[in-house]
Amino acid sequence: MSDRLDTHQKALQINLDPGKYGVFAEIGAGQEVARWFFRVGGASGTIAKSISAYDMVVSDAIYGHNERYVSKARLLAMLEREYMLIVERLAGQRGATTKFFVFADTVTAKSYSRREETHGWMGIRFQTEPGGPSNDILMHVRMWDRENLQQQEAIGILGVNLVHAALYTGSDTQEVLLGLIDNLSIARIEVDVIQFEGPAFEKVDNRLISLQLVERGLTNAAMFTPDGEIVQPAEQLYKRPVLIERGSFRPPTKVTLDMLRYARAQFVQEPDVAGQDVLVVMEMTLKNLNVEGKINHRDFLDRADLLGTLGHPVLITNYGEFFRLAGYMARYTKLPVGVVMGVPTLKELFDEKYYAELDGGILESFGRLFRNSLKLYTYPYKDPTSGAIITAGNLRVAPHLQHLYSYLSQNLYIQGMRDINEANLDILSRDVLWKIQTGLPGWEDSVPSQVAEMIKQRQLLGYKQP
């Protein structure tokens, strides 16, 4: 029998705790959170104020104008104003014995009048000790229930989970993540952004938290910028052409940059891409991050730091199959998507063992992969034994799949890169990593200069000095 509390028990525990007192400020479909605390009884012990601001003019009058009402900026404005007011009004009366908090959300759920995506921002600003400094937990959520009532119910449960986790687990981010979707599932609600800010979380790296969102099944994908800022993937991808390079990047090499450079040169010449702002993304899957049977968090942060020097956002996903990645991209952009890969990866795509669980096998996989005009840009591979250069043009696949391969190539779904840098084709990341970890000289010539400098300065990836 599970010892996890249900939603009723969590709300009641908070209501009966005299040391915690706060405000609930909600816009849109988020009204369900405060309702839980009123419903279970004893709300007067917890709620100093509950406020809803549906009307945009009223909301602007209280929190200031924002271009978008369901946004991180609006959430922060709500938290800042309400926290300032509760401390200003009640600190003298009960600040010595009470941990103040403010919960806020701004949510758009399924509507009769609008066909918008159903999502929201939710957060809590709270003290870990009476009179102490404030800390924030901020989240972006997506709702997948089909009906408005179910979406509201899910938001209510998630909000209670967040308040309870913040007030009772303090700075333990793992316990916060563990409790977030109690009594829920990712089929109903997804947390694709979470940020921990404040003195209680000064040692927290939010990039690692993003990875753990994917690891724990709270989301299928999370993204951060080159400087480590956590961002909402949908906002970055929305209505933009996207070029993605998938890899383990252990470490990123000169070939990594060659592949991107030459793929981008072709991608921007596509009729639907020309003149538009292309988003270049470095993607790592959980499989890419698996080292010796498990995900090493320190190793992940090393790779994230190195990728940051290349200047592109990093996407972490649990989409092992490329067609699942294609489906994710199609949610947010109808513009062209290009995937950059080496010839060995292309050859793996034509291995039917990977599609045994699909009713339509490899045909279903490719149908889903290419249905939204996605294209594969493939980079040659130099066989280390024979020295032969294998390209998309001379790659051999199983004889019974050769016609399929020819069809995809002739229709430009699969494209070999027109330009290559033969001088770098001998570089293999596994060989570079081995040299880094054994102290052999010369590996610096195989990676971008900024990558080499960071590896040596910070002793990343198990670096051993020669």
C-alpha positions as CSV (number, residue, x, y, z in Angstrom):
1,M,0.0,0.0,0.0
2,S,1.4,3.4,-1.0
3,D,2.2,5.9,1.7
4,R,1.8,8.8,-0.7
5,L,-0.9,11.3,0.4
6,D,-3.9,11.9,-1.9
7,T,-4.9,15.4,-2.9
8,H,-7.5,15.8,-0.1
9,Q,-4.9,14.8,2.5
10,K,-2.3,17.2,1.1
11,A,-4.7,20.2,1.1
12,L,-6.0,19.3,4.6
13,Q,-2.5,19.0,6.0
14,I,-1.6,22.4,4.8
15,N,-4.9,23.9,6.1
16,L,-4.2,22.5,9.6
17,D,-0.7,23.8,9.8
18,P,-0.7,27.1,11.7
19,G,2.9,27.9,10.6
20,K,2.0,28.4,6.9
21,Y,-0.2,31.2,5.5
22,G,-0.6,32.5,2.0
23,V,-2.4,33.8,-1.0
24,F,-3.9,32.1,-4.1
25,A,-4.0,34.2,-7.3
26,E,-5.4,32.5,-10.3
27,I,-6.3,33.5,-13.9
28,G,-8.2,31.4,-16.3
29,A,-8.8,27.7,-15.7
30,G,-6.6,27.6,-12.6
31,Q,-9.5,28.4,-10.2
32,E,-9.5,24.7,-9.1
33,V,-6.4,25.0,-6.9
34,A,-7.8,27.3,-4.3
35,R,-11.1,25.4,-4.4
36,W,-9.3,22.3,-3.1
37,F,-8.3,24.2,0.1
38,F,-11.8,25.6,0.6
39,R,-13.4,22.2,-0.1
40,V,-11.4,20.1,2.5
41,G,-12.2,22.5,5.4
42,G,-10.0,24.6,7.6
43,A,-9.1,27.0,4.8
44,S,-9.1,30.0,7.2
45,G,-5.9,28.6,8.7
46,T,-4.1,28.8,5.4
47,I,-5.7,31.3,3.0
48,A,-5.1,35.0,3.7
49,K,-6.7,35.9,0.3
50,S,-7.9,34.2,-2.8
51,I,-8.2,36.3,-6.0
52,S,-9.3,35.6,-9.5
53,A,-8.8,38.1,-12.4
54,Y,-10.6,36.8,-15.5
55,D,-11.1,40.2,-17.3
56,M,-8.0,41.4,-19.1
57,V,-8.6,45.0,-18.1
58,V,-8.9,44.0,-14.4
59,S,-5.9,41.8,-14.6
60,D,-3.8,44.6,-16.2
61,A,-5.0,47.0,-13.5
62,I,-3.7,44.7,-10.8
63,Y,-0.6,43.2,-12.3
64,G,0.4,45.6,-15.1
65,H,0.1,45.0,-18.8
66,N,1.6,42.0,-20.5
67,E,1.5,41.1,-24.2
68,R,0.5,37.6,-23.3
69,Y,-1.6,36.7,-20.3
70,V,-0.6,33.0,-20.2
71,S,3.2,33.6,-19.9
72,K,6.1,33.5,-17.5
73,A,6.1,37.3,-17.3
74,R,2.5,37.4,-16.2
75,L,3.1,34.7,-13.6
76,L,6.1,36.6,-12.1
77,A,4.1,39.8,-12.0
78,M,1.4,38.0,-10.0
79,L,3.9,36.4,-7.6
80,E,5.8,39.7,-7.0
81,R,2.7,41.8,-6.3
82,E,0.9,39.3,-4.1
83,Y,4.0,38.4,-2.1
84,M,4.9,42.0,-1.5
85,L,1.3,42.7,-0.2
86,I,1.1,39.7,2.2
87,V,4.5,40.5,3.7
88,E,3.7,44.2,3.9
89,R,0.4,43.6,5.6
90,L,1.0,40.7,7.8
91,A,4.8,40.5,8.7
92,G,4.3,42.7,11.8
93,Q,1.4,40.7,13.0
94,R,2.5,37.1,12.4
95,G,5.8,37.2,10.5
96,A,7.8,35.8,13.4
97,T,6.0,32.5,13.5
98,T,4.6,32.1,9.9
99,K,6.1,31.0,6.6
100,F,4.4,33.1,4.0
101,F,3.7,31.9,0.5
102,V,2.0,32.9,-2.7
103,F,0.6,30.4,-5.2
104,A,-0.2,31.8,-8.7
105,D,-1.2,30.4,-12.1
106,T,-2.4,31.7,-15.4
107,V,-3.9,28.9,-17.5
108,T,-5.9,28.5,-20.7
109,A,-8.0,25.4,-20.9
110,K,-10.2,23.9,-23.6
111,S,-12.8,26.5,-24.7
112,Y,-15.9,26.6,-26.8
113,S,-14.9,30.0,-28.3
114,R,-11.2,29.5,-29.0
115,R,-9.0,26.7,-30.4
116,E,-5.8,27.5,-28.6
117,E,-3.3,25.1,-27.1
118,T,-4.2,24.2,-23.6
119,H,-1.4,25.1,-21.3
120,G,-0.4,27.4,-18.5
121,W,2.2,28.8,-16.1
122,M,2.1,27.9,-12.4
123,G,4.4,28.9,-9.6
124,I,4.9,29.4,-5.9
125,R,6.9,32.0,-4.0
126,F,7.6,30.8,-0.4
127,Q,9.7,31.1,2.7
128,T,11.5,28.1,4.2
129,E,11.6,29.8,7.6
130,P,9.6,32.6,9.2
131,G,11.0,36.0,8.2
132,G,13.4,34.4,5.8
133,P,14.0,35.2,2.1
134,S,11.7,34.0,-0.6
135,N,12.2,31.2,-3.1
136,D,10.5,30.4,-6.3
137,I,9.4,27.3,-8.1
138,L,8.1,28.1,-11.6
139,M,6.5,25.6,-14.1
140,H,5.0,25.5,-17.5
141,V,2.4,22.8,-18.0
142,R,0.5,21.3,-20.9
143,M,-2.9,19.6,-20.5
144,W,-3.9,16.6,-22.6
145,D,-7.4,15.8,-21.3
146,R,-10.0,16.3,-24.0
147,E,-12.6,18.0,-21.8
148,N,-12.5,21.3,-20.1
149,L,-13.7,19.9,-16.8
150,Q,-11.0,17.2,-16.7
151,Q,-8.3,19.8,-17.5
152,Q,-9.5,22.0,-14.6
153,E,-9.4,19.0,-12.3
154,A,-5.9,18.1,-13.4
155,I,-4.7,21.7,-12.8
156,G,-6.3,21.6,-9.4
157,I,-4.4,18.4,-8.4
158,L,-1.1,19.6,-9.8
159,G,-1.4,23.0,-8.0
160,V,-2.0,21.2,-4.6
161,N,0.9,19.0,-5.3
162,L,3.2,22.0,-6.0
163,V,2.1,23.9,-2.9
164,H,2.5,20.8,-0.7
165,A,5.9,19.9,-2.2
166,A,7.3,23.4,-1.7
167,L,6.1,23.8,1.8
168,Y,7.1,20.4,3.1
169,T,10.2,19.4,1.2
170,G,12.1,22.7,1.3
171,S,15.1,22.6,-0.9
172,D,14.9,18.9,-1.8
173,T,14.3,19.2,-5.5
174,Q,14.0,15.4,-5.9
175,E,11.1,15.2,-3.5
176,V,9.5,18.1,-5.3
177,L,9.7,16.3,-8.7
178,L,8.6,13.0,-7.1
179,G,5.4,14.6,-5.7
180,L,4.4,16.8,-8.6
181,I,2.2,14.3,-10.5
182,D,0.9,12.3,-7.5
183,N,-2.7,11.2,-8.5
184,L,-2.0,12.3,-12.1
185,S,-0.2,10.9,-15.2
186,I,1.7,12.3,-18.1
187,A,-1.3,11.3,-20.3
188,R,-3.2,14.0,-18.5
189,I,-0.7,16.7,-17.8
190,E,2.9,17.4,-18.7
191,V,5.5,19.6,-17.0
192,D,8.0,20.7,-19.7
193,V,9.6,23.5,-17.8
194,I,10.5,23.8,-14.1
195,Q,12.8,26.3,-12.5
196,F,14.1,26.6,-9.0
197,E,15.2,30.0,-7.9
198,G,16.3,31.6,-4.6
199,P,18.7,31.0,-1.6
200,A,17.2,27.5,-0.9
201,F,18.2,26.4,-4.4
202,E,21.5,28.1,-4.8
203,K,23.3,24.8,-5.6
204,V,20.6,23.6,-8.0
205,D,21.5,23.5,-11.7
206,N,18.2,23.8,-13.6
207,R,19.7,22.1,-16.7
208,L,20.0,18.9,-14.6
209,I,16.4,19.4,-13.4
210,S,15.3,19.6,-17.0
211,L,17.0,16.2,-17.6
212,Q,15.3,14.8,-14.6
213,L,11.9,15.9,-15.9
214,V,12.5,13.7,-18.9
215,E,14.0,10.9,-16.8
216,R,11.1,10.8,-14.4
217,G,8.5,10.9,-17.2
218,L,7.1,14.3,-16.3
219,T,7.7,15.4,-20.0
220,N,9.0,13.9,-23.2
221,A,11.3,16.8,-24.0
222,A,13.0,19.8,-22.3
223,M,15.2,22.6,-23.6
224,F,17.8,25.1,-22.5
225,T,19.7,27.8,-24.1
226,P,23.5,27.9,-24.6
227,D,23.9,29.9,-21.4
228,G,21.8,27.4,-19.4
229,E,18.5,29.2,-19.3
230,I,15.5,26.9,-19.2
231,V,13.1,27.6,-21.9
232,Q,9.7,26.4,-23.1
233,P,10.4,24.2,-26.2
234,A,7.1,25.3,-27.9
235,E,8.1,28.9,-27.8
236,Q,11.4,28.3,-29.4
237,L,10.0,25.9,-32.1
238,Y,6.8,27.7,-32.9
239,K,6.4,28.4,-36.6
240,R,10.1,28.2,-37.3
241,P,12.1,26.0,-39.7
242,V,14.2,23.7,-37.5
243,L,17.5,22.0,-38.1
244,I,18.4,19.3,-35.6
245,E,21.6,17.4,-35.0
246,R,21.2,14.3,-32.8
247,G,24.2,12.9,-31.0
248,S,25.9,12.0,-27.8
249,F,28.4,14.8,-28.2
250,R,31.0,13.2,-26.0
251,P,32.7,15.4,-27.0
252,P,31.5,17.6,-29.8
253,T,34.1,17.4,-32.5
254,K,35.0,19.3,-35.7
255,V,32.9,16.8,-37.6
256,T,29.9,17.9,-35.4
257,L,30.4,21.4,-36.7
258,D,31.1,20.3,-40.3
259,M,27.8,18.4,-40.4
260,L,25.8,21.4,-39.1
261,R,27.5,23.9,-41.4
262,Y,27.0,21.9,-44.6
263,A,23.5,20.8,-43.7
264,R,22.5,24.3,-42.9
265,A,23.9,25.5,-46.3
266,Q,21.5,23.1,-48.0
267,F,18.6,23.6,-45.7
268,V,18.4,27.4,-46.1
269,Q,18.0,26.9,-49.8
270,E,14.8,25.0,-49.5
271,P,11.9,27.1,-51.0
272,D,9.9,27.1,-47.7
273,V,13.0,28.0,-45.6
274,A,14.8,30.7,-47.6
275,G,14.9,34.0,-45.8
276,Q,13.4,32.7,-42.5
277,D,15.0,32.5,-39.1
278,V,16.2,28.9,-38.8
279,L,16.5,27.4,-35.3
280,V,19.5,25.1,-35.0
281,V,19.1,22.6,-32.1
282,M,21.5,20.0,-30.6
283,E,19.5,17.0,-29.4
284,M,20.4,14.4,-26.9
285,T,18.1,11.5,-26.1
286,L,18.2,9.5,-22.9
287,K,19.8,6.7,-24.9
288,N,22.5,9.1,-26.0
289,L,23.1,10.0,-22.4
290,N,23.4,6.4,-21.2
291,V,26.9,5.6,-20.1
292,E,27.7,2.1,-18.8
293,G,24.0,1.3,-18.2
294,K,22.9,4.5,-16.5
295,I,22.7,8.2,-16.9
296,N,25.7,10.0,-15.3
297,H,24.4,13.5,-14.3
298,R,27.9,14.9,-14.0
299,D,28.7,13.7,-17.5
300,F,25.5,15.2,-18.8
301,L,26.4,18.6,-17.4
302,D,29.9,18.3,-18.9
303,R,28.4,17.8,-22.3
304,A,25.8,20.5,-21.8
305,D,28.6,23.0,-21.0
306,L,30.6,22.0,-24.1
307,L,27.6,22.3,-26.3
308,G,26.9,25.7,-24.9
309,T,30.2,26.9,-26.5
310,L,28.7,26.1,-29.9
311,G,25.9,28.7,-29.4
312,H,22.8,26.5,-30.0
313,P,20.0,25.4,-27.7
314,V,20.0,21.9,-26.4
315,L,17.0,19.6,-26.5
316,I,16.7,16.6,-24.2
317,T,14.2,14.0,-25.3
318,N,13.1,10.4,-24.6
319,Y,12.3,9.9,-28.3
320,G,14.6,7.1,-29.3
321,E,12.9,6.7,-32.6
322,F,13.2,9.4,-35.2
323,F,9.6,9.3,-36.2
324,R,8.6,10.2,-32.6
325,L,10.9,13.2,-32.7
326,A,9.3,14.1,-36.0
327,G,5.8,13.9,-34.4
328,Y,7.0,16.2,-31.6
329,M,8.3,18.8,-34.0
330,A,5.0,18.7,-36.0
331,R,3.1,19.8,-32.9
332,Y,4.7,23.2,-32.9
333,T,5.8,24.0,-36.5
334,K,4.5,23.3,-39.9
335,L,7.6,24.7,-41.5
336,P,10.4,22.4,-42.8
337,V,12.3,20.3,-40.3
338,G,15.8,18.9,-41.2
339,V,17.6,16.2,-39.2
340,V,21.3,16.0,-39.5
341,M,22.9,12.6,-39.2
342,G,25.9,10.6,-40.3
343,V,25.7,7.7,-42.8
344,P,26.0,5.1,-40.0
345,T,22.9,6.4,-38.4
346,L,21.1,6.5,-41.7
347,K,22.0,2.8,-42.2
348,E,20.5,2.0,-38.8
349,L,17.3,3.7,-39.8
350,F,16.9,0.9,-42.4
351,D,17.3,-1.9,-39.8
352,E,13.9,-3.5,-39.5
353,K,14.5,-4.8,-36.0
354,Y,13.9,-1.3,-34.6
355,Y,10.3,-1.4,-35.8
356,A,9.1,-4.8,-34.7
357,E,6.5,-3.3,-32.3
358,L,4.9,-1.2,-35.1
359,D,2.0,-2.9,-36.9
360,G,3.2,-1.4,-40.1
361,G,6.9,-2.0,-39.5
362,I,9.4,0.1,-41.3
363,L,6.8,1.5,-43.7
364,E,4.8,2.8,-40.8
365,S,7.9,4.3,-39.3
366,F,8.9,6.1,-42.5
367,G,5.3,7.2,-43.2
368,R,5.3,8.9,-39.8
369,L,8.8,10.3,-40.2
370,F,8.3,12.0,-43.5
371,R,4.7,12.9,-43.5
372,N,5.4,16.6,-42.5
373,S,8.1,17.2,-45.2
374,L,10.9,16.4,-42.9
375,K,14.2,15.8,-44.6
376,L,17.3,13.9,-43.6
377,Y,20.7,15.5,-44.3
378,T,23.4,12.9,-44.2
379,Y,27.1,13.3,-43.9
380,P,29.7,10.8,-45.3
381,Y,31.5,8.3,-43.2
382,K,35.1,7.1,-43.8
383,D,35.5,3.4,-43.0
384,P,38.5,3.3,-40.6
385,T,39.6,-0.1,-41.9
386,S,39.3,0.3,-45.7
387,G,39.5,4.0,-45.9
388,A,36.4,3.9,-48.2
389,I,34.1,6.9,-48.0
390,I,30.5,5.9,-47.7
391,T,27.9,8.4,-48.7
392,A,24.1,8.6,-49.0
393,G,24.6,8.0,-52.7
394,N,26.5,4.7,-52.4
395,L,25.1,3.3,-49.1
396,R,23.9,-0.2,-49.4
397,V,20.8,-1.3,-47.5
398,A,19.0,-4.7,-47.5
399,P,18.1,-5.7,-51.1
400,H,14.4,-5.8,-50.4
401,L,14.5,-2.2,-49.0
402,Q,16.6,-0.8,-51.9
403,H,13.6,0.4,-53.8
404,L,12.3,2.2,-50.7
405,Y,15.6,3.8,-50.2
406,S,15.8,4.9,-53.9
407,Y,12.3,6.4,-53.6
408,L,13.2,8.5,-50.6
409,S,16.4,9.6,-52.1
410,Q,14.9,10.5,-55.5
411,N,12.2,12.5,-53.8
412,L,14.8,14.3,-51.7
413,Y,13.6,13.1,-48.3
414,I,17.1,11.7,-47.9
415,Q,19.8,14.1,-49.1
416,G,23.6,13.6,-49.1
417,M,25.5,16.8,-48.3
418,R,26.9,18.5,-51.3
419,D,29.9,19.8,-49.5
420,I,32.1,18.0,-47.0
421,N,35.4,18.5,-45.3
422,E,37.5,15.4,-46.1
423,A,40.3,16.5,-43.8
424,N,38.1,15.8,-40.8
425,L,36.5,12.5,-41.8
426,D,39.0,10.5,-39.8
427,I,37.8,12.0,-36.6
428,L,35.7,9.7,-34.4
429,S,34.4,11.0,-31.1
430,R,35.0,7.7,-29.3
431,D,38.7,7.9,-30.2
432,V,38.9,11.6,-29.1
433,L,37.3,10.7,-25.8
434,W,39.7,7.8,-25.3
435,K,42.6,10.2,-25.8
436,I,41.1,12.8,-23.4
437,Q,40.7,10.2,-20.6
438,T,44.1,8.5,-21.1
439,G,46.1,11.6,-21.4
440,L,47.3,11.0,-25.0
441,P,48.3,14.2,-26.8
442,G,46.8,15.6,-30.0
443,W,43.1,15.3,-29.4
444,E,42.8,19.1,-29.3
445,D,43.1,19.2,-33.0
446,S,39.9,17.1,-33.4
447,V,37.6,19.5,-31.5
448,P,36.7,23.1,-31.8
449,S,39.2,25.3,-30.0
450,Q,36.6,26.6,-27.4
451,V,35.7,23.0,-26.6
452,A,39.3,22.0,-26.1
453,E,39.9,25.0,-23.8
454,M,36.9,24.2,-21.6
455,I,37.8,20.5,-21.3
456,K,41.3,21.3,-20.1
457,Q,40.4,24.3,-17.9
458,R,37.5,22.5,-16.1
459,Q,38.8,18.9,-16.5
460,L,35.6,17.7,-18.2
461,L,34.7,14.2,-19.5
462,G,37.3,12.5,-17.3
463,Y,40.2,14.6,-18.7
464,K,43.6,13.4,-17.7
465,Q,46.5,15.7,-18.1
466,P,49.4,14.4,-20.3
